Amino acid sequence: MTVVVTGGTGFLGSWVTAALVAAGHDVRIFDRAPQPQNLEFVQSGLSGRVTLVEGDITDADQVAQAVAGTDAIVHLAGVMTVDCADHPEAAIAVNLIGSQHVFRAAAQAGVDRVVYASSAAVYGPGSGIHPHPGSLYGVLKLAVEGVARVAHEDTGIRSLGLRPFIAYGAGESSGIAAGPSIAIRAAIRGEPAMLRFTGDVGFVAVTDIATVIVAALARMADAATVLDLPGVYGNVSDFIAALQHQVPTAQTTATGAPLRLPHRLEGAPFPNWLADIPVTSLEAGIGEAVAHWRQADTTLGYAKAPGPFNTTAEYTTLSATKTRVSKTPERQAWT
């Protein structure tokens, strides 16, 4: 199957691309500013096994050209929470209008399956059952879910929107939720890092998200559905403890209020096929990310796309606090 991946050289996109290639798919990446070094960071030689197409998700014609001749779409291009708040008009153009371009291009090209990145942010600070977003980012992600439903009703496009909680792993995204991934790299480099949120969340390994996306392409229902991906529930202090267990010299702390999200995600039932995909424990996920950074060498260039939507200003440095970590299984079920 030929799959076009929007945002395919970003943090999540690079891991999804590797998983798709490993599954035998031909991958065409559509990215505003392709960063092949990010693909090489994930897997040596990966950038030479895919087609890189530079283009803008807000340009309908460019999206249509990228989608033409493909069998499926994985739509990951988007603006993150902090940048949505700072650049609302541009965020609407990218996250909402850009997603509309993706579904329209799919209909025009006869592509009948789309997997796209939604977010746990659709829920907001209250119920983990009924979406009530508390940020522009969450509002736009919920709107995209509506776009997907209309696309299925009007054109029959099957779709699955994934609502991950805090995605973490080797590599870096941007915005406040990128703190765990940034802390992992900082620990390897012997640098202090501070997470700018506290409280209970779900931690989902980026490799687990990639695995779910690949599996979903082959098992999509004839509907427009959504899927919560909470990963492993825990407190931010649990993440810090697990990281310090893997890297005893890690200097990671956390400050600030809890995220405006529910403690548990319960609004989208798990499909039966998800039971075949185990959840990576926090200890194992951090261990895998640490091992990947060490193997790749921390001097390897890992880049973010140039432009206004990049910031790590949420992260500062302080001294570390030491806590203990309890042992957990490396793999468990989605709950």
C-alpha positions as CSV (number, residue, x, y, z in Angstrom):
1,M,0.0,0.0,0.0
2,T,1.2,3.5,-0.8
3,V,0.7,5.8,2.2
4,V,1.1,9.5,2.3
5,V,2.2,10.9,5.7
6,T,1.6,14.6,6.4
7,G,4.2,15.9,8.9
8,G,6.1,12.7,8.3
9,T,9.5,14.0,9.5
10,G,8.2,15.4,12.8
11,F,8.5,13.7,16.2
12,L,5.6,11.3,15.7
13,G,5.8,11.3,11.9
14,S,9.3,9.9,11.9
15,W,8.4,7.0,14.0
16,V,5.2,6.3,12.1
17,T,7.2,6.4,8.8
18,A,9.7,3.8,10.2
19,A,6.8,1.6,11.3
20,L,5.1,1.9,7.9
21,V,8.3,1.0,6.0
22,A,8.9,-1.9,8.3
23,A,5.4,-3.2,7.5
24,G,6.2,-3.1,3.8
25,H,4.3,0.0,2.8
26,D,5.6,2.6,0.3
27,V,5.7,6.0,2.1
28,R,5.3,9.4,0.6
29,I,6.0,12.2,3.1
30,F,4.4,15.5,2.7
31,D,6.0,18.1,5.0
32,R,6.3,21.9,5.0
33,A,10.1,21.6,5.6
34,P,11.2,18.0,5.4
35,Q,13.9,17.1,7.9
36,P,15.5,13.8,6.6
37,Q,18.0,13.8,9.5
38,N,15.0,13.1,11.8
39,L,14.3,10.0,9.8
40,E,17.9,9.0,10.0
41,F,17.8,9.5,13.7
42,V,15.0,7.0,14.0
43,Q,16.6,4.5,11.6
44,S,19.7,4.7,9.6
45,G,19.0,4.8,5.9
46,L,15.3,5.5,6.4
47,S,15.3,8.8,4.4
48,G,16.4,6.9,1.3
49,R,13.5,4.5,1.5
50,V,10.8,7.1,1.3
51,T,9.6,9.8,-1.0
52,L,9.9,13.3,0.4
53,V,7.5,16.0,-0.9
54,E,7.8,19.6,0.3
55,G,4.5,21.3,0.6
56,D,2.1,23.3,2.7
57,I,-0.9,21.7,4.3
58,T,-2.8,25.0,3.9
59,D,-2.5,24.8,0.1
60,A,-5.3,22.6,-1.2
61,D,-3.6,22.1,-4.6
62,Q,-0.3,20.9,-3.1
63,V,-2.2,18.5,-0.8
64,A,-4.2,17.1,-3.7
65,Q,-1.0,16.5,-5.7
66,A,0.7,14.8,-2.8
67,V,-2.3,12.5,-2.2
68,A,-2.9,11.5,-5.8
69,G,-2.0,7.9,-6.6
70,T,-1.9,6.8,-2.9
71,D,-4.0,4.2,-1.1
72,A,-4.2,5.7,2.4
73,I,-3.4,8.9,4.4
74,V,-1.8,9.3,7.8
75,H,-2.4,12.9,8.7
76,L,-0.1,14.2,11.4
77,A,0.8,17.8,10.3
78,G,-0.4,20.3,12.9
79,V,0.4,23.2,15.2
80,M,0.7,22.3,18.9
81,T,-1.0,23.8,22.0
82,V,1.2,26.7,22.9
83,D,1.6,27.8,19.3
84,C,-2.1,27.6,18.8
85,A,-2.6,30.1,21.6
86,D,0.2,32.4,20.3
87,H,-0.8,32.2,16.6
88,P,-4.5,31.4,16.5
89,E,-5.3,32.4,12.9
90,A,-2.4,30.4,11.6
91,A,-3.3,27.4,13.8
92,I,-6.8,27.4,12.4
93,A,-5.4,27.5,8.9
94,V,-3.1,24.5,9.6
95,N,-5.1,22.3,12.0
96,L,-8.6,22.8,10.7
97,I,-8.5,24.0,7.1
98,G,-5.5,21.9,6.4
99,S,-7.3,18.8,7.7
100,Q,-10.3,19.7,5.5
101,H,-7.8,19.8,2.5
102,V,-6.7,16.3,3.4
103,F,-10.2,14.8,3.5
104,R,-11.1,16.7,0.3
105,A,-8.0,15.4,-1.5
106,A,-8.8,11.9,-0.3
107,A,-12.2,12.1,-1.8
108,Q,-10.9,13.5,-5.1
109,A,-8.2,10.7,-5.3
110,G,-10.5,7.9,-4.3
111,V,-8.5,7.2,-1.1
112,D,-10.9,5.6,1.3
113,R,-9.0,5.4,4.6
114,V,-7.4,8.2,6.7
115,V,-5.8,7.9,10.1
116,Y,-5.2,11.2,11.8
117,A,-3.9,12.7,15.0
118,S,-6.5,14.1,17.3
119,S,-5.6,14.6,21.0
120,A,-6.7,14.0,24.5
121,A,-7.0,17.8,24.6
122,V,-10.5,17.4,23.1
123,Y,-11.7,16.5,26.6
124,G,-10.6,19.6,28.5
125,P,-10.3,19.8,32.3
126,G,-13.5,18.0,33.2
127,S,-15.0,14.7,32.1
128,G,-12.9,12.1,30.4
129,I,-16.1,10.9,28.7
130,H,-17.7,13.9,27.1
131,P,-15.3,16.2,25.1
132,H,-15.3,19.8,26.3
133,P,-11.9,21.3,25.2
134,G,-10.2,23.9,27.3
135,S,-7.8,25.2,24.7
136,L,-7.9,26.4,21.1
137,Y,-5.8,23.3,20.3
138,G,-8.4,21.0,21.7
139,V,-11.2,22.9,20.0
140,L,-9.5,22.5,16.6
141,K,-8.8,18.8,17.2
142,L,-12.5,18.2,18.1
143,A,-13.5,20.1,15.0
144,V,-11.3,17.9,12.8
145,E,-13.1,14.9,14.3
146,G,-16.3,16.5,13.0
147,V,-14.8,17.1,9.6
148,A,-13.9,13.3,9.5
149,R,-17.5,12.4,10.3
150,V,-18.9,14.6,7.6
151,A,-16.4,13.2,5.1
152,H,-17.6,9.7,5.9
153,E,-21.2,10.6,5.5
154,D,-20.7,12.5,2.3
155,T,-18.0,10.4,0.5
156,G,-17.7,7.2,2.5
157,I,-14.1,7.8,3.6
158,R,-13.2,5.6,6.6
159,S,-11.2,7.3,9.3
160,L,-9.8,6.8,12.7
161,G,-8.8,9.7,14.9
162,L,-6.3,9.0,17.6
163,R,-6.4,10.8,21.0
164,P,-3.1,10.2,22.6
165,F,-2.3,11.6,26.1
166,I,1.3,12.6,26.6
167,A,3.4,11.1,23.9
168,Y,7.1,10.6,24.7
169,G,10.1,8.9,23.3
170,A,13.4,9.5,21.5
171,G,13.2,12.8,19.6
172,E,11.5,16.1,20.4
173,S,8.2,17.7,19.6
174,S,7.3,21.2,20.8
175,G,5.1,22.7,23.4
176,I,4.4,21.9,27.0
177,A,3.6,18.2,26.4
178,A,7.0,17.7,24.9
179,G,8.6,18.1,28.3
180,P,9.1,14.3,29.0
181,S,10.8,13.7,25.7
182,I,13.0,16.8,26.2
183,A,13.8,15.6,29.8
184,I,15.0,12.2,28.4
185,R,17.4,13.9,26.0
186,A,18.6,16.3,28.7
187,A,19.3,13.4,31.1
188,I,21.5,11.7,28.5
189,R,23.4,14.9,27.9
190,G,23.9,15.6,31.6
191,E,21.7,18.7,31.5
192,P,19.0,19.7,33.9
193,A,15.4,19.9,32.7
194,M,12.1,21.1,34.2
195,L,8.6,19.9,33.2
196,R,6.2,22.7,33.3
197,F,3.2,20.7,34.5
198,T,2.5,18.4,37.4
199,G,-0.3,16.0,38.4
200,D,-1.8,12.8,36.9
201,V,-1.6,12.1,33.2
202,G,-1.3,9.2,30.8
203,F,2.2,8.5,29.2
204,V,2.1,6.8,25.8
205,A,5.3,5.7,24.0
206,V,5.6,7.2,20.6
207,T,6.4,3.7,19.3
208,D,3.1,2.4,20.6
209,I,1.3,5.2,18.7
210,A,3.1,4.2,15.5
211,T,2.2,0.6,16.0
212,V,-1.4,1.4,16.4
213,I,-1.5,3.5,13.3
214,V,0.0,0.8,11.1
215,A,-2.4,-1.8,12.6
216,A,-5.4,0.6,12.1
217,L,-4.8,1.0,8.4
218,A,-5.5,-2.7,7.9
219,R,-8.4,-2.9,10.3
220,M,-10.5,0.2,9.8
221,A,-14.2,0.0,10.3
222,D,-16.6,1.5,7.7
223,A,-17.1,4.5,9.9
224,A,-15.5,7.7,11.2
225,T,-14.3,6.6,14.6
226,V,-12.0,7.9,17.3
227,L,-9.7,6.1,19.8
228,D,-8.3,7.1,23.1
229,L,-4.6,6.3,23.6
230,P,-3.9,6.9,27.3
231,G,-0.9,4.7,27.5
232,V,0.1,4.2,31.1
233,Y,-1.5,6.3,33.8
234,G,0.7,7.9,36.4
235,N,1.9,11.1,38.1
236,V,4.6,13.3,36.7
237,S,6.6,12.3,39.7
238,D,6.4,8.7,38.5
239,F,8.0,9.8,35.2
240,I,10.8,11.6,36.9
241,A,11.4,8.6,39.2
242,A,11.5,6.2,36.2
243,L,13.9,8.4,34.3
244,Q,16.2,8.7,37.3
245,H,16.1,4.9,37.6
246,Q,17.3,4.7,34.0
247,V,19.7,7.6,34.3
248,P,20.7,8.1,37.9
249,T,22.4,11.4,37.1
250,A,19.2,12.8,35.6
251,Q,18.4,16.3,36.9
252,T,14.7,16.5,36.2
253,T,12.1,18.4,38.1
254,A,8.5,19.6,37.6
255,T,6.6,22.7,38.5
256,G,3.3,24.4,37.6
257,A,-0.3,23.4,37.7
258,P,-1.7,20.1,36.3
259,L,-2.7,20.1,32.6
260,R,-6.3,21.0,31.9
261,L,-7.1,17.4,31.1
262,P,-9.0,14.6,32.8
263,H,-7.1,12.1,34.8
264,R,-8.5,9.2,32.7
265,L,-9.7,9.0,29.1
266,E,-13.0,7.1,28.8
267,G,-14.9,8.6,25.9
268,A,-14.0,6.2,23.1
269,P,-14.3,2.4,23.4
270,F,-11.3,0.3,22.5
271,P,-11.8,-1.9,19.3
272,N,-11.2,-5.6,19.7
273,W,-8.0,-5.5,17.6
274,L,-6.3,-3.2,20.0
275,A,-6.1,-6.0,22.5
276,D,-3.4,-7.5,20.2
277,I,-1.2,-4.5,20.7
278,P,0.5,-4.3,24.2
279,V,1.1,-1.1,26.0
280,T,4.7,-0.2,26.8
281,S,5.3,0.5,30.5
282,L,6.7,3.8,31.6
283,E,9.9,2.1,32.7
284,A,10.4,0.2,29.5
285,G,9.4,3.2,27.3
286,I,11.9,5.5,29.0
287,G,14.5,2.7,28.8
288,E,14.0,2.3,25.1
289,A,14.2,6.0,24.5
290,V,17.4,6.3,26.5
291,A,19.0,3.4,24.7
292,H,18.0,5.0,21.3
293,W,19.6,8.3,22.2
294,R,22.8,6.6,23.4
295,Q,23.0,4.5,20.3
296,A,22.3,7.4,17.9
297,D,24.7,9.6,19.7
298,T,23.4,12.8,21.3
299,T,25.4,14.9,18.7
300,L,23.3,13.6,15.9
301,G,21.3,16.5,14.4
302,Y,17.7,16.3,15.4
303,A,15.8,19.2,13.8
304,K,12.4,20.9,14.0
305,A,10.8,22.5,11.0
306,P,11.8,26.2,10.7
307,G,9.1,28.8,11.2
308,P,7.1,30.4,13.9
309,F,5.7,27.2,15.4
310,N,8.7,26.1,17.3
311,T,9.4,26.8,21.0
312,T,11.0,25.1,23.9
313,A,10.6,28.2,26.1
314,E,8.4,26.3,28.5
315,Y,11.5,24.4,29.8
316,T,14.0,25.8,32.2
317,T,16.6,24.3,34.5
318,L,16.7,23.6,38.3
319,S,18.4,21.1,40.6
320,A,17.1,17.5,40.6
321,T,15.1,15.7,43.2
322,K,15.6,12.0,43.8
323,T,12.6,9.6,44.3
324,R,12.2,5.8,44.1
325,V,10.5,3.9,41.3
326,S,8.5,0.7,41.7
327,K,8.9,-2.2,39.2
328,T,6.2,-2.5,36.5
329,P,5.7,-5.0,33.7
330,E,7.3,-3.9,30.4
331,R,4.0,-4.5,28.5
332,Q,0.4,-4.4,29.6
333,A,-3.1,-3.9,28.1
334,W,-4.8,-0.7,27.1
335,T,-7.1,0.5,29.8
